[in-house]
Amino acid sequence: NAGVTQTPKFQVLKTGQSMTLQCAQDMNHEYMSWYRQDPGMGLRLIHYSVGAGITDQGEVPNGYNVSRSTTEDFPLRLLSAAPSQTSVYFCASSTRRQDLSSYNSPLHFGNGTRLTVT
Amino acid sequence: KNEVEQSPQNLTAQEGEFITINCSYSVGISALHWLQQHPGGGIVSLFMLSSGKKKHGRLIATINIQEKHSSLHITASHPRDSAVYICAVRSSGGGADGLTFGKGTHLIIQP
């Protein structure tokens, strides 16, 4: 049971380069999201998806693209990297069915990608 | 947009102490999550609650909907509890889960 798998773990890019951060989940979750985490700030939503074929922008979408061709995969693309995109990126997934009677949360995170843009 | 405030920002305590971390939010929510982020960076969900209290092991989470406030308690704290604890609230709009996150409380438990 892998949960949410994020790759790569670390990446260094030069300004202007492009890359794709991969995210895959094997729990058949409908909801998937990408967040960035910067020092002194809470996690901020970049893009999200409520199901295959459906994506929408979050709080900080500029410079990023996403697609959701399957339920399992939700890649995040940086088209032309900028130093302001240096951050730690987290992918998360959850199910639409929220069982509030259980103690734990249905929210699952990947292990994060530490991206540096020089 | 919901504003989420956590206190304290940093907390250092001795092993065995009772720990309380607070979370306040500005508008009504449908659920509140408590998350734990270890020094290695991974984020783990601890609780999701919409009313009352939940307990798992040495962790207790409470929420007061009327006062828009939640607390996370750790009993008999241990150095392995050292981590950043993050509160997130789910309100309408704002993404698949509609989550707004606090900045986190950095907890250090000294032996």
Interface residues (C-beta under 8 A of the other chain):
Chain A: E30 Y31 M32 S33 Y35 G40 M41 G42 L43 R44 L45 Y48 S49 V50 D56 G58 E59 V88 F90 A92 S94 Q98 L100 S102 Y103 N104 S105 P106 L107 H108 F109 N111 G112 R114
Chain B: V4 A31 H33 W34 L35 G40 G41 G42 I43 V44 S45 L46 F47 M48 L49 S50 K54 K55 H56 I86 A88 G94 G95 A96 D97 L99 T100 F101 G102 K103 G104
